[in-house]
Amino acid sequence: MITQTSNPIYNTPMVKEPKYKGQKPISANRYDINPNRPFLVKGLLLEGQVGMIAGEPNLGKSAIMACIASHVAMGRNIGDMKVNRAAVLYLAAEDPEGILERAYPFMHDAPIGAATFDVLQEVPDFTNKAEVNEFINYANDFQAYHNSERMLIVVDTLNLSIGDADENSARDMSKVFKHAQNIAKTTGAHVLFIHHVGTNDKGRPRGSSAMTANLDTLLTLEKAEDATGNAAMMIQKKQKRIRKGHSLAFRVEAFEADMDDDGDTFTVPMAVTFRHDKSLIVSSPSHNSIKAKPSAAALRVSEVLKLMRSMAVKNTQQWFSPKEVSELVGGPFNTVRDNPDALRKAIGRALATLEKAGSLQKNDVGHFSLSTVASPSDEFPPSTPSSLN
């Protein structure tokens, strides 16, 4: 029952604002827009959402997904799309070794702690609430163990993560994606399913339309060609909270990984964007903001310190040359990555700043490690001066 009191000024009854299940509605005329959507890949994958990549067989879905996940783990931009570094948890029920092979060209030179891309063969049944809750606890522990602010969870493939459910059943698929949304909202991760397209309609996921209805992001892979041969275009079919962006083009090439016992070259599949990117060298678009932000130098100092702290957790005795550091940093250094001299100078300035602050130590051959007086959990002064250069 709604209670009323008297307003002494106007002598009119005052009605107590009602609640539904303890919640008040949000006033639209008091709402402030936040243009900064938290993202893993800007304009493609947002935090706390559920997405899907669907494509027909033999287009390189696994290689392309390993490419994207490696860029996210390393904090390297994909084409002209800005990337925020995140821990990657890849649930590979179908072929875990195949995923590790496809990630190898990007990840094999990264020391433990520099980038997190872990492959797990066990996949929860997304129709089973108890299994989903157990997985949420594991995912939270995984993120805390790797000390990562963000996380990407890849589920490869959908049909191996739904138990005995029918992918053509709207009821079953609604339950699956409701549980996926719970994982995304609870952990803050982007949960990305790998799936197949229909036989007759290669532009949409196979199965119930309830999938598309419940997805935040839908990406499809479609066959294309360029001057060098076959390619795959990743097309944004649905984006719930951002404008659909442009397509990404990939080729799958052979990466020479090793030699076998007979002396023959052993290759693994490697997906690359149309800008040849074997070393993850990409360019970043210019971005103007009306709000004050930390300087590029301050952000680079923070990125180097985070990297060195992460690696010190795994190996406190390891030293790194400036060149090795330059190959491992992401984010703030992407804008100078295709200019070796500018990258070298930016790395040198960041390392010198951290050495002067006592966060890093330098040995006789010019290599760096976390200072013996600092622990991997120590924080650099949070308000790094914007005047650093």
N, C-alpha and C positions, 0 to 999 in steps of 0.2 A: 504494500500500500504506500502511495506517495504521500509524504508529510508536507505540510505547508506551514510557513511562518509569515509574520507580517513584516513588510518593509516600512520602517518608521518614516522614511523620507516621503514616499509616495502613498503610504498607507494601502499598498497593494500586496496580495499574497505572493510569497517567494516559494518556488518549487525546487526541491532538492534534485540535483542532477542525477538521473538514473544510471545504473551500471548493469551490464550484462555479463554474467559469470565473472564478476569482479572487475570488469574492464569498462572504461569510459570510451566513447567514440573520439576520434581525432578530428579536430575542427579543420576543414579544408581552407577556411579563410585565415587561419593562423599558421598554416603549414609553410615551412621554408624549404625550397628545393635544394638538394645537395647534388651538384653536378659531378662530384667526384665519386664515381662508382668504383668500389674496391675491386681490383681486377688481378688476374694472373696474366692474361694476355689482353691488352687493352683493345676494346672493340670486338672481342671474340669470346673470352671466357672470364666470367665474373666470379668472385668469391661467393660461397654460400648458395650456389645454384646447382641445377641438374642439367646436364647436356648429353648429347648423343652425336656420334659420327657414324653414318651409315653409308655403305657402299657395296658394290657387287664384288665377287671374288676376283683375285688376281689383279687388283688395282693398287695394291701396296698399303692397305689400311694399317697393318701392324708396323710397317716401316715408317709411314707418315706419322703415326701416333708416337712411335719411339723418338722420332725427330722433334716433334712438338714438346714431348715430355722432357727430353734432354735440354732443350732451350730453356724450359721453365726451371729445371733443376739448376742450371748454370746461371740463370738470370740474364740470358742473351736474347736480344730482340729477334723476332721472326719476321723477315722481310722488313716492312716499315711499321710493324706492330710492336709497341712497347711491352716489355715483359717484366713482371716482378718475380724475383726468385722465390721459389716455393719447394718444399719437400714433396717428392713424388712417390706415391704408393701405388704400384701397378699390380692389380689383381689379375694374374694371367692363368686362368683355369685351362685354357686351350693349349698353349705352347710357351711356357715360361722361358725355356732356353732360347727359343726363337726371338723373344723380345729382348733378352740380354744381348744376343748377337746383333740385333738391329740398333741397339743403343750403343754398342761397343765403339763405333767410329767417333762418336761424340764424347763418350764418358771415360774411355780407358786411360786417358792421361790425367784424369782428375783425382788427386789424393783423397782418401777417405776423410770426410769432414768438409771438403770443399764444396761438394754438391751431393744432395741426397736423391737417389733414384733407386728405390728398392723394389724388387719383384717378388710377389708372394703367390704361391700356387693355390692356396686355399681361398675360396670365395664364399661369402655368406649367401644363404638362401634369402633373397630379398622378399620372399613371401612370408618368412618366418620372423615374427616380431622379436622373439627371444634371441635368435641369431643376429638380427640387426642390432639389438641393444648390446650384445657381446662385442660386435664389431665396432660400434661407436666407442666403447671403452678402450679397445685396442688402438683405434685411430687416434684418440686423444693422447694415449701413452706414446704412440709412435711420434706424434708431432712434438710432444714435450721432450722425448729422448733426443731428437735431432735439433731441438731448440730453434724451431722454424716458426715464423710468424704466419705463414700461409701453407696451404697444402692442396695438392691435386691428387684425387683418387680416380684411377682409371679402372673400369670394369670390362674385361675382355674375355668372353663376350656376354651379351645380354642373355642369350638362350641357355648359357651354362650357369647363370646366377639366379634362376627362377624356380629351381626345384622341379616339381611335377606340374607347374602352372602352364597354361596355354597362352602363348603370345598373341593368339587371335581373340582372346577373351578380354573384353573391356573391363570386366570386374577384376580379373587377375592382374592385368597391367596397371590398373588404377592403384591396387594395393602395392605393387612393386614400386611404383614411382612415388607413392606417398611415403614409403619407408626410405627411399633414396633422398627425398626432400628432407626427411627428419635427420638423416646423416649429414646432409649439407648444412642445414641450419644449426645443428648441434655442434659440429666441428668447425664450421666456417669454410670447409673445403668446397672446391668444385668437384662434383661427382660426374664423371664422364663415361658413358656407356659406349662400347663398340658393338655395332649391329650390322645386319645385312639389309639390303633393299629387296623389294618384291621382284618376282620374276617378270611380271608384266609392266610394272611401274618402277623404273630405276631411279625416280626422283623422290621417293618417299620410303621410310622404313617399312620393312616387312612386318605384318601383324596388325593388331588393333589400332584404330585411330586414336584410342585413349593415350597411346604413347605420346604422340605429337601434342595432344591437348595438355598433357601434364609436364611437358618439357619446358625449360627456360630457354635452352639453346638447341637448335637442330642444325647440324652440318651434314651435307651429303658430298660424297666423292663421285665425280663423274669423269668418264674417260675423255681425254682430249689429246691433241697432238701439237707439237711445236716443230721447229726446224730440225731438231735432233732425234725426233721419234715420238714414242708414246709418252703421255703425261697424264696426270690426274689433277682435276680442278676441285678444290674444296669450296663449296658454295654455301653461304649462310642462308638457310631457308627460314629460320625463325630466331628472333631475339626478343625476349619478353620485355626487358627493361632498358635496352639500348637500341639505337638504330642499326639495322642490318648493314654490315660493312662490305667491303669488296672481297672478291674471291682470292684464294691463294693457289698458286700452281706449284706442283711438285713433280719431280722425276725420281725414279728409283734406279740407282746406279750400283755397280759392284765396287765395294771397298776392299782393298787388298789388306787382309788382317794378319796373315801369317803364312808360313810355309809348312807343308805337311812332311812326313818322314821320307817321302819320295822326292822332295825338293820342288813339288808343285805348289803354285800359289793358291792359298785358301782365301776365298772372298766371302763377304757377308753383304746382305742388302743394306743400302743406305739411302734414305730419302733426302733430297735436297730441294730447296726452293729454286725457282728459275734463276735467281741470282746465285751463282755457284758459291756454296757456303760450307765447304768441308771443314774449315777451321772455326765455324760459327762467327765469321766476320760479317757483321751486318751494319747498316747505317740506321741512325735514329732520326725521325722527323723533328723539325724544329717545333717548339711548343711554347707559346706565350701564355702567361697567366696574369690575371689581374691581382692575385694575392701574392704577398711576399713569401718567398720560399728560401730554404737554406741554399747557400751558394753551391755551385757544382763541385768546388774543391772540398767543402765540408762534407758533402754527400760521398765523395770519393774516399775521404779519410775514414768515414764511418763504414763504408763497404769493405775496405782493406782490413780494418780492425775486426769486423764481424768474421771475415774469412779466416784470419789468423787465429782468432779465438776458437772457431769451429774445428779447425785442424789440430789445434793444441789439445783439445779434449780427447782426440784419438791418438795423438803422438806428441808428447811434450818435448821430445828431443829433436824434432825435425826442423831443418833450416831451409829457407826458400830464397832463391835469387830473385831480383826484381823482374827478370824475364818470366820466371815461373809464376810469380804473383800476377803478372799482366795476363797470363793465359788462363787464370782461374777467376778473376774478378768479373762481375757482370754489371747490370744496371747503370750506374753513373758513368762508367767508362765506355759505354756503347757509342757515344757520340764522337769519340776520338779513336775508336778501334781500327778504322780503316786508314789511319794515318800513323804509321809506326813511330815516327819521331815524336808526335804529339802524345801518343800513348805512353811512350817511354818517359817523357818528361812528367806527365800527370802521375804515373806510378811513383817516380822518384820523389815528387813533392809530397805525396801522401805518406810514403814510407819515412821520409825525413821528419815530417810533422809528428808522426807517431813515435819515432825514436826520441825526438826532443821532449815529447810529453812523458817519456818513460814507459810507454805501453809496449814498445818493441825494443829488442836489442839487436845489435849488428856485430857480426864476427869479422875476423881479419880479412876474409875474402869477399866481404860485401854482401853476405847473405843475412836474412832476417828471421827471427823467431819471436814468439811472445816473450816479453820480458820476464825474468825470473822473479821480479818483485810484483808481477801482475798474475792473476789467475785467470783461467778461461772464462770465469763468471764475472770478473771485474768489468765495470762499465767505464767507457771513455766519458769525459765530462759531457752531460746530455746536451748542453747548449753550446755545441761546437761553434766558435765564432764564424760568422758569415764572411769575415774578411780574409779567411785563409785563402791563400793562392799559391 
